[in-house]
């Protein structure tokens, strides 16, 4: 899901509000994956230490090919290392809120502390393969996002999914997941398949979720193991 730090997301989506709604709707494991931004994912990890919910540090990156790529990490320290790489690969341009929307920053109490004025709704100056390698070198997981969508996906931008690629899994849209009755142990071209809620507004949280029948996934480590066991 996204937070207010993503220009495309509702401005009220603070990390605190997201976790409160996730708890209300009985979610066990979530990840905030903002577009080329990590600060609210880190904040949610810090807040979750007092809550009965696991938060996996994450981000949604845009590669040079304009493919959206989800990345998950074992801790906030590795996410901070990635943040430095992100900021060095973004253009030196400011966000235009009239075109993209605001990128609102919140503190741990849910108070607005400012705006992120760096243009983040754009592609990084880094290709897909190099970015996947960078994520893996940090100990993270690389998952092409919503590969079935007609914008910013593997299929829309590159036209194919290479079964030999070094991805850990692939994500499909929640619509395809529901329509074709996918389950957590299914694969696509040999890759484990997942789907996220892609929530952009507070009421969207919890309307879609993946059911982990065997209760195998509780944190980053178990997610990584699950992908490794199911990748063909």
N, C-alpha and C positions, 0 to 999 in steps of 0.2 A: 504494500500500500504506500501511498504518497502522503507527505505532510505539506504544511504551508510553505515550506522551503522550496517546493516545486512550483514554478510559476503557473502551471496548469491546474493546480489544486486549490480547493477552497481555503481562504485566508484564516479561517478559524481552526484549522487542523493542527493544533499544537501537539507535541509528543504526549503531554499529560492527558489531553482530551482523547487522543487516539487510544491510549492504554486503558483509560476509564471505560470507553465504549467496548473495547475488545474484552475486558473483564466482564462487563455487563452481559455480553453475548457469548460468554463461556468459551472463548478461544484460549488455547493452551500455548501455542507458539506463533509468533508473528515476526515480521521484519518490515521496517520502514526503508524503502528503496527510492530515495529522491533522485531526480535527474542531475547527475554529475555533482551531487552535494551529499555530505555525510553528517553534518552537525546534529541534525535532529535524530538520526539513527543512533548516534552516540548518546544523545540525551535520553532517548527511550531506554537504552541499555542501562544507563545509570538509574533511571527511575524504577526499572523493573526489579531492582534488587530488593525493593520493599513490597513488591506485588507477587501474586501467585501466577505469574505469566512469564514465559521465556521469550526474550527478544534476541534474534540473531542479527548481528551487525551486517548491514547491507547497503547497496547503492545500485542505481540503474544508470549505466554508462551509455554514451552514444559514440560509437566508433567512427573513424574517418569515413567509412562506407555508409554511415547513417544507419547502422544496425544497432538496435538496443540490446544491451548485454547486462544481465543481472550478475552481481558479484556478492558473495557472502563470505564472511571472515570469522575466525575463531574468537577475536577480541577487538576492542576499540583501538588498541595500539596499532594493529595492522591496517585498520581503516584510516587512521591518521596518516600512515605512510602513503596510502593510496591517495589521500586528499592532496598531498604535495604534488603527486604526479598529475592528478586531474587539473589542478590550478596552473601547472606549467604547460599543459596541453590545450588549455582553453584560449580562444582569441582574446586579445586585449581590448575588449569592448564591454560596454555597460548594458545591463538589461533595460529594455524598453517596456515598462509595465502596460503601456497603452496597447502594445502588440501581444505580449506574452502573458501579462499579469504580474502581480507582485511576488517577490520571494521574501516571505515574512519569517523573521527569526524569533523564537520563543526561548525563555529560560526554563529552568526546571519547575518553576512555580506556575507556569502557564501564562506568564506575562510577556508581552511583546517587548523585545529589546532592540529592535531595529530591522532594517532591510538588508538583504544581501544584494548588492548592486551589480555583481559580476554576471555577465551573460552566461547562463548555464544551459539554456534550452537550445543547445547547438552541439555540433559534433566536436569531439576531441581531435587533435592533430596526432592521432595514433591509430594504426590499422588494427583490424579485428584479431589477427593471429598474435601480433605483438602484445596486445592488451590481455589476451587470454594467458599468454606466458607470464606477463607481469603479475597477474592475479595469482597464478599458481606459485610463482616464486615467493609470494607473500604468505603462502599457505592457504589461499582462498579457493573458492569454488566458482567456476564460470558457467553461466547458463544463458544461452541466447533467449531473449524475451519474446513472448507472443509470436512465435514463428509463423503462425497461420494468418496473421493480420496483413492487410494490404498496404501498410505504411510502417516504416522503421523496423522491418523484420528481416530475417535471413532470406525468406522466400521473395519478399517484395524487392529487396535491394540487390540480392545476389542471384536469385532465381533457383537456388538449390540448397540442400543441406548435405554437406559432405560427411558420409558415415565414418570417415577416417579422422575427422577433426578432433581436436583435443578438448572437447567440451565434457563437462561432468554430467549434464542432463540438458533437456530442452524444456522450455515453458510454452504452453499453448494458451489461448484465451479461455476464460471461464465459460464463454458461450459454447466453444467447441467441446470443452470438457463435459459440459452438461448434455449437450445435444447428442454426443456420440458415446456417452456413458463411460468415460475414462475412469480408471482407478489408479491408486498410487504405485502399483507394481507394473503398470503398462510401460511399453517402450515404443519409441519412434526411431526407425533407422538405427536401432541398437542403443539409443539413448533413453535413460529413464525420463518419464514425462511428468511434469508438474503443472499446476495452474495457480495463479494468484488472484486475489480479489481485484487488484488494481484499483482499490478504493481511492476516490478523489474527494469524497465528502463524508462527513461523520456518520450520516445515516446509512451509508453503503457498507460500513464495517460489519462484518459478520453475516451479511446476506449470502455471501459465497465463501466456502471454506473447503479444504480437502480433509476427508475423513481418514485418519490413521487407525485402521481397525486393530492392528497388532500393537499399537502404541510404541512403535520403534523410534519415532523421531521426537526428541525432547530438547535438542540444542544443536549447535553447529556440528559438533563431533559426530553425533548420531546421524545427522543429515548427510554428512560426508560419507560415513560408512554405508548408509542406505544406498546412496548413488553408486558407490563402488561395487556393492554386492549385486546391483540390478543392471549395471551397464554390461552390454553384450559385446 
